[in-house]
Amino acid sequence: MHGVVASATDSWPPMFWDARSSFERSRRAAAKITRVDEAADLVARCQAGSADAFRQLFRNHREDVARLVFRMTGNSTDLEDLVQEVFLQVHKSIADFRGDARFSTWLYRLTVNVVLMHRRSAKSRPQLVAEALAISPKDSRPLPDEQVARQRRMNAFSRLVHRLSEKKRTVFILHELEGLAPSEIAKIVGAPVLTVRTRLFYARRELASMLRDEPALAGLVPEGDGNLEVVAPVARREST
Amino acid sequence: MKPRDRNASALDRLIAEARDEKTPAVNWDAMEAALVKRVGETPNTPARRRGTGVPLLFAAAALVLSVGAFLLLRGPAVHPDVAPVGPVSEIPTPRLPHHIDGDALALGAVVTSGVDEVVVEHRGHATWTLSPESAAHVESVGDIVAVALDRGIVTAKVVKSPKPESFIVRVEHTRIAVHGTRFRVVRLDSSVRVDVEEGVVGVGPVGKPGFDLRAPDGATVNFEGIRTDIPTAAAQSRHPSAGAAPTISAANQAQAHQKSFDLAPADEDGMPRGAQVGIDQTTNSVETCLRENTVSGGDLHVTVQTKMTLRVDGNGKVGEAVFAPPLAPNVGACVDAALEKISFPHSAGGFVAYRVLELSR
C-alpha cells in the first residue's frame, strides 16, 4: 500500500517515491481547487449580504491591500484610511462583480482606483513621499548601521519611483513589486498589454537612469566596466 | 552583442530589496470594527447565560431594549461622505451641485441623472452634460476621454486639441469621435441622433470608417453606425469638395460626399490610405530590434519567422501588436518601445493589419 509511507529513507524503492509524490501532487491540487472554490463561495455569500462573509473577505485580503496601498503611496500616513476606503468600496460594489475575472484582479483594480483618486484629490497637499517611510523602531535604541543604510536606500528608491508618471509608476509597482503579469495588469489598469509592457520598459529605463540622482543609491552603480551580461534569444546554429 | 546596463542590475537589486519591505503595522481589529460599523452592522456579542427564574421577563425586556438601541444607533448603509469609485460602481445623482469632476471618475464609473441634468467636467479637455433621466459610463480617461451613452441625451463641449480624437461617445456599435467641437448625441429606441453645433465630428461604426459631420449639420444613424437619414441640400452644399483636407481620414472625407450612405472600406483590410508607410516602419523596427538584441556572427545565424497582427486605433497609434510565435522578451520590449513612436493616418475606427515577417541576421 503506497499510502503507508512511514519515513523518507533512501531504502524505499523508486516506485514508492513516485507513488508518494503523485499522491502529494494530487492532494495539493485538490487543496488548491478547494481553496479556489472557497474563495468563490465567500464572494457569493458576500454578494448575498452575509456580514460574516464580508468580514472573512476582509481578513483574507487586508494584508494584500495594505501592501499595495503602502507601495503606491510611499508612506503610511493615509494607509489605514485608504485600506478602509478600499473595503468600503468592496462592500458597495461586490454585487457588481460578475466573476469574469479573478476576484484578486478585481480587488487590485479597486485598490488602484482608490489610491489614484486619493492622489488626485490631494494634489494640493505637500508631497509626502519625501518624508521618511514609517519604518521606525518602537524603541529609542539606535539601529544597526546596515538597517539605517537600508532604510535610506528604500526611502531614496521610493522617491525615485514616485517621480515616475502615474501610469508608469502604477504598472511598475504592480509588476516589479507585486509580481503581476502584464496581462493581468492590463485588466487592472484598463490598457492594452502592449501599452503595459511599453510603460514598464520606460519605467525601468527611467529609474535606472535616475539612480545617480540619489546619493544613497549612487554607490550601487559600480564605476568602470563592471560585469557584462549578454542578452540574447534562443538562436540556432547554422553550418556555414 | 548588447551588454546589460549596469544601472539595470543595480535597479534589480533595489527592486528585490523593496519586495521584502514590510508594510507598517495596522490595528486590524480596530479597522474591522470601524468597517463593520460603517457598513451598518453590529459585531457579534456572546449571549450570557442566566438562571431559569425571573430571567425570562428580564431577557425579554433586554431583547426589546437592545433591538431598540440597535435601531437607534445604526448608521446609514452607505457612509454619506464616501465617493463611490471602482470598476462598476454607480455614482448616484448628486443633489447639489450637479457637477462632477470628470478627472476623479474611474474607469467603468456610471453617471446617472435624475430630474436635473448632470455636468461632468474634465478640466481643460471636455465637458459633457447628461440631460435629465440619462445615464452613461466612462470607458476611457486620460488623453482620450470615452463615454458610452446608455440612456438619454449627452451634450458635449470639447476643447480644441491637436490630437485627432480626444473625446468619444459610443452608443452600442456607433462611435462619435470629436475634437474641438460642440455636439449633441441622443439615444433613441433603435437609433442615434447626432447634431453638431460647432466643429466637426466623425460618425461611424466601431472599428470601421465612418463619415464626417460638420456644424450645423445633424445625422441619424442606427446602432450599427449606418446613416439612415438623407442630408438636406443645404447641408450638402456646405461640404467642401473632395480635395479638401480631411478631418479624420481621406476615406471618411470621400464618403461624406457620397449620395448613397453605405459605408465602404478603404481597401481589403479597411486600412486608410498611407497606412503602408507605418507598416513598413513597423517592419523595419522589428528588424532593427532583432539585430540589436540577438547574438550572431561566425557560424551562428538567427532567423525569425513570425505572423504580426497589428491593431491601430483611430488616433493613428498602435493599440496592440501580437506576434505568433512571440518574439524574445528583450526583442519584444524593444519593439514595443519603437511602436510607441510610429504614427498611422487617422481613421474613424482604426484598422487591423496582418503580415508574415521573415527576419534573419
Boltz contact constraints between the chains, C-beta under 6 A:
constraints:
  - contact:
      token1: [A, 51]
      token2: [B, 41]
      max_distance: 6.0
  - contact:
      token1: [A, 66]
      token2: [B, 23]
      max_distance: 6.0
  - contact:
      token1: [A, 66]
      token2: [B, 26]
      max_distance: 6.0
  - contact:
      token1: [A, 67]
      token2: [B, 23]
      max_distance: 6.0
  - contact:
      token1: [A, 70]
      token2: [B, 23]
      max_distance: 6.0
  - contact:
      token1: [A, 76]
      token2: [B, 24]
      max_distance: 6.0
  - contact:
      token1: [A, 80]
      token2: [B, 26]
      max_distance: 6.0
  - contact:
      token1: [A, 84]
      token2: [B, 31]
      max_distance: 6.0
  - contact:
      token1: [A, 84]
      token2: [B, 35]
      max_distance: 6.0
  - contact:
      token1: [A, 87]
      token2: [B, 35]
      max_distance: 6.0
  - contact:
      token1: [A, 88]
      token2: [B, 82]
      max_distance: 6.0
  - contact:
      token1: [A, 89]
      token2: [B, 85]
      max_distance: 6.0
  - contact:
      token1: [A, 89]
      token2: [B, 86]
      max_distance: 6.0
  - contact:
      token1: [A, 91]
      token2: [B, 39]
      max_distance: 6.0
  - contact:
      token1: [A, 92]
      token2: [B, 84]
      max_distance: 6.0
  - contact:
      token1: [A, 93]
      token2: [B, 86]
      max_distance: 6.0
  - contact:
      token1: [A, 93]
      token2: [B, 89]
      max_distance: 6.0
  - contact:
      token1: [A, 96]
      token2: [B, 88]
      max_distance: 6.0
  - contact:
      token1: [A, 109]
      token2: [B, 87]
      max_distance: 6.0
  - contact:
      token1: [A, 110]
      token2: [B, 86]
      max_distance: 6.0
  - contact:
      token1: [A, 113]
      token2: [B, 85]
      max_distance: 6.0
  - contact:
      token1: [A, 113]
      token2: [B, 86]
      max_distance: 6.0
  - contact:
      token1: [A, 113]
      token2: [B, 106]
      max_distance: 6.0
  - contact:
      token1: [A, 114]
      token2: [B, 85]
      max_distance: 6.0
  - contact:
      token1: [A, 117]
      token2: [B, 85]
      max_distance: 6.0
  - contact:
      token1: [A, 117]
      token2: [B, 104]
      max_distance: 6.0
  - contact:
      token1: [A, 120]
      token2: [B, 104]
      max_distance: 6.0
  - contact:
      token1: [A, 134]
      token2: [B, 24]
      max_distance: 6.0
  - contact:
      token1: [A, 154]
      token2: [B, 21]
      max_distance: 6.0
  - contact:
      token1: [A, 157]
      token2: [B, 14]
      max_distance: 6.0
  - contact:
      token1: [A, 157]
      token2: [B, 18]
      max_distance: 6.0
  - contact:
      token1: [A, 176]
      token2: [B, 15]
      max_distance: 6.0
  - contact:
      token1: [A, 177]
      token2: [B, 18]
      max_distance: 6.0
  - contact:
      token1: [A, 177]
      token2: [B, 19]
      max_distance: 6.0
  - contact:
      token1: [A, 190]
      token2: [B, 107]
      max_distance: 6.0
  - contact:
      token1: [A, 192]
      token2: [B, 319]
      max_distance: 6.0
  - contact:
      token1: [A, 192]
      token2: [B, 320]
      max_distance: 6.0
  - contact:
      token1: [A, 194]
      token2: [B, 320]
      max_distance: 6.0
  - contact:
      token1: [A, 194]
      token2: [B, 321]
      max_distance: 6.0
  - contact:
      token1: [A, 194]
      token2: [B, 336]
      max_distance: 6.0
  - contact:
      token1: [A, 197]
      token2: [B, 336]
      max_distance: 6.0
  - contact:
      token1: [A, 198]
      token2: [B, 336]
      max_distance: 6.0
  - contact:
      token1: [A, 198]
      token2: [B, 340]
      max_distance: 6.0
  - contact:
      token1: [A, 201]
      token2: [B, 333]
      max_distance: 6.0
  - contact:
      token1: [A, 201]
      token2: [B, 336]
      max_distance: 6.0
  - contact:
      token1: [A, 201]
      token2: [B, 337]
      max_distance: 6.0
  - contact:
      token1: [A, 207]
      token2: [B, 11]
      max_distance: 6.0
  - contact:
      token1: [A, 208]
      token2: [B, 5]
      max_distance: 6.0
  - contact:
      token1: [A, 208]
      token2: [B, 7]
      max_distance: 6.0
  - contact:
      token1: [A, 208]
      token2: [B, 8]
      max_distance: 6.0
  - contact:
      token1: [A, 208]
      token2: [B, 11]
      max_distance: 6.0
  - contact:
      token1: [A, 211]
      token2: [B, 7]
      max_distance: 6.0
  - contact:
      token1: [A, 211]
      token2: [B, 10]
      max_distance: 6.0
  - contact:
      token1: [A, 220]
      token2: [B, 10]
      max_distance: 6.0
  - contact:
      token1: [A, 221]
      token2: [B, 6]
      max_distance: 6.0
  - contact:
      token1: [A, 221]
      token2: [B, 7]
      max_distance: 6.0
  - contact:
      token1: [A, 221]
      token2: [B, 10]
      max_distance: 6.0
  - contact:
      token1: [A, 226]
      token2: [B, 6]
      max_distance: 6.0
  - contact:
      token1: [A, 228]
      token2: [B, 3]
      max_distance: 6.0
  - contact:
      token1: [A, 229]
      token2: [B, 4]
      max_distance: 6.0
  - contact:
      token1: [A, 230]
      token2: [B, 1]
      max_distance: 6.0
  - contact:
      token1: [A, 231]
      token2: [B, 4]
      max_distance: 6.0
  - contact:
      token1: [A, 231]
      token2: [B, 330]
      max_distance: 6.0
  - contact:
      token1: [A, 232]
      token2: [B, 294]
      max_distance: 6.0
  - contact:
      token1: [A, 232]
      token2: [B, 295]
      max_distance: 6.0
  - contact:
      token1: [A, 233]
      token2: [B, 294]
      max_distance: 6.0
  - contact:
      token1: [A, 233]
      token2: [B, 328]
      max_distance: 6.0
  - contact:
      token1: [A, 235]
      token2: [B, 295]
      max_distance: 6.0
  - contact:
      token1: [A, 235]
      token2: [B, 300]
      max_distance: 6.0
  - contact:
      token1: [A, 235]
      token2: [B, 302]
      max_distance: 6.0
  - contact:
      token1: [A, 237]
      token2: [B, 300]
      max_distance: 6.0
  - contact:
      token1: [A, 238]
      token2: [B, 301]
      max_distance: 6.0
  - contact:
      token1: [A, 240]
      token2: [B, 299]
      max_distance: 6.0
